[in-house]
């Protein structure tokens, strides 16, 4: 079982969060999903032999929202600011 954290886009209320939670939760191979509306993140536990990030992202997109791997945003921001990774440890929660 693997866990990934997604940064979500397009949520406007707590109902959206529940919607995404249900959407991701219904993807075959996903065993658990919890969406945090406040920080716009989804934590997904899944079986990598049954599904993958692309499939999960597609499901979110089909539901009318956006999802990107949080790790990607870290890399992007790091490239933009040139800061080494360790300096981001405490920022992540405030930014996202
Ligand atoms: Cu909503």
Boltz pocket constraint, residues with backbone or C-beta under 6 A from the ligand:
constraints:
  - pocket:
      binder: B
      contacts: [[A, 11], [A, 12], [A, 13], [A, 14], [A, 15], [A, 16], [A, 17]]
      max_distance: 6.0
